Each structure stands twice: as structure tokens, then as C-alpha cells.
Amino acid sequence: MSELINTHDNRVTIRWKLLTSASALALAAYMSSASGAKAEDASRPLIWLELDGQFSMQKTDLEIYNPEFLSDSQFDAESKLGIEKTRPNIWDKGASLTFQPEGSDWILSASIRYGQTGRNQRNLHITTVPFSEFYGFEKVYQAYQDYKTQSSENHTILDFKVGKDVGLGKFGSDANSVLSVGLRFAQFKSRNHVGFKSQPTNCPSACPYNKFYASFDGMRRFEGLGPALSWEASAMIAGNRGDGGISLDWGLNGAVLFGRQKTTVQHQTTELHFNYQNVFIGHPATSVVYQNTPLPSARSKKVTVPNLGGFAAVSWRYADAKISLGYRADMFFGAIDGGIDAAKKENRGFYGPFASISIGIGD
């Protein structure tokens, strides 16, 4: 009987030892994985500061100011452009700050993008050499077309986002996918001026001739704020995030901005007739043939502007730094009133290559 009891006790002891050993191993494995996760999380910077620059091609569909007398001008097409738009390209500058609390998949970020450009241009087109043969009036009868333009444009885009890393399972543990919601603010401002002086025909001796004058001033502005949604993803294609490597990054963004368009436009056209022979018969040498000076047009309207954009980039990653090269586009549909005498919705957009550098702060 005692042998049976001892055998039973030994079996119980062996079971307890096995259970204790297995529990200890499981606990050790858990502690090891937890400490590894903490070490990995601790090695990740809490804050990322990013600076970027983009060579942006601009989409500005403004209505062209084109006085009627330009259509009959003998000068080249360049002088018939009317109101000169802003430069077709611009250097955008941007900065962003991202914070991800330790042990959390939530990400907070704020960013700004700003661009500014301007242009001053003056062109003089002459068809004949100077001459003076009538009472010393030098160059009076020489055909010419003179125009000057001034334009400026600036834009500011602000983003405030809260996102969560939902993972990108197909690409393994070295990939992430962040869905974010937030607010986007956009402001666009432009100013344009153009002035024309034209004598389109040569006139030998004292024959009559006409001169044309025209000017245009326009100011356009949009400010809007609204909800935004974005998705940004990244997958390593060489190396790993801990030690460094190369990743492929991409993203999409969308927003609906509620704001106001403001436009102020003023222009005038004048045609003068010159005939110095009239002086000898007691009439003025100069008379007004045509003059059109509409009242300044000032428009203000509440609008809803859809916004869509995206980017793709290749990044060289280090433990606490990243360098990226890519292409980005951002379109704002119907953001600008580009009309002259009547409202006309026009798109505003920026697209082109960009480069950025990011630095991690805090472990």
C-alpha cells in the first residue's frame, strides 16, 4: 500500500515539476518578447521633424485679358498674351512635426507648405528705324507695341492630423500603413497687372495714325478650411527599419474645404487718333475714337472646394533619419474665381518632384 502511495506521490510531483518548468519557460519567453518589444519601441524616436522642398508646376486657369486691338496687331504672338499669368513653376517649402507616444499606434502631426513667386516683365516691339522728318517730331510715326506686366502669387496649406498605424500585413513587420483624419486649411492669393501702348502702323511724313492704350488690374483670393482624410504607407525593399535600408513610400489625401472666394478686377481700353495736319485748320491734333472703362468689379462668394492629392517616393532610412525623393500632386477644384467681367470657377494645383529630410528626436 505504501509503495502505491509513494508511486502516486512521485507522479504528482513530476507533474507539478513539469507544469512549473513549462510555466517558467512560457513566462521567460513572454518576458523576453516583452522586453524586446520595449527595447524596439524605446529605440524608435518619439518625434520626427521633416523639411522638404518641391519644384512645383502650377495650374492657374485664369481668363486672359485680351483687348480687341491686339487681334489686328502686326506684332508677334508673344506681345498678344494680354494679362501675363504668374510663373508656371515655383519652389514650395514645407515642414512637418510628427509625434507618436511610446507604446502607442496613434500618431499626431502638423505640417505647413508655402510658396511664393513674382514676375516683372517689359517688352518693346519696333518695326522701323527711328526717323524725324516733320517739324522735328522724332519717332512720332514709328510703329511700336510696348507692354509691361507684373504678377505675384503665394499660397499656404496647413494640415493637422490624428492617425493610427493599422499595419500593412502583406509586406511584413517592416511595413506600416497610417490612416489619418484631421483639418486642412488653404489660402491662395494672386495679383496681376498689365499695361499696353501700341501704335500698330508706320506712317511716313504727316499722315494720320492711331494709338491704343489698355490696362488691367486683378486681385484674386481664396481661404478655406475643412475635414481631411489621408492614407500613408511604407514598405522596406532593402534592409530593415532598425538598422536602415531603402523603402518605397506612397500616399493619398482628400479634403473638402469650405471658404470664400474674393475677386477685384478693373480694366480700361482707349483708342486715340492723331492727325497733325488738323493743327493748320484750327482743329485739335488728337481726338478720342473709343474709350471703355467699366466700373471695377468686386465679387465675393462662399464656395465648397474638393481637394485631392497623392505622392510616391523612395526613401533612404536610418535609425533616426530619413532622406526621400519623390513626386507629389495636390489639386483644388474650383478654388479660384478666374473670370474678368463675370465669375468663372478655375482650378488651382501644384505638382512636381520633391525632396525631404527627416530627423528623429527622442528615444
Secondary structure, 3 states (H helix, E strand, C coil): CHHHHHHHHHHHHHHHHHHHHHHHHHHHHHHHHHHHHHHHHHHCCCEEEEEEEEEEEEEECCCCCCCHHHHHCCCCHHHHCCCCCCCCEEEEEEEEEEECCCCCCEEEEEEEEEEEEEEEEEEEEECCCCCCCCCCCCCCCCCEEEEEEEEEEEEEEEEEEEEEECCCHHHCCCEEEEEEEEEEEEEEEEEEEEEEEEECCCCCCCCCEEEEEEEEEEEEEEEEEEEEEEEEEEEEEEEECCCEEEEEEEEEEEEEEEEEEEEEEEEEEEEEEECHHHHHHCCCCEEEEEEECCCCEEEEEEEEEEEEEEEEEEEEEECCEEEEEEEEEEEEEEEEECCCCCCCEEEEEEEEEEEEEEEEECC
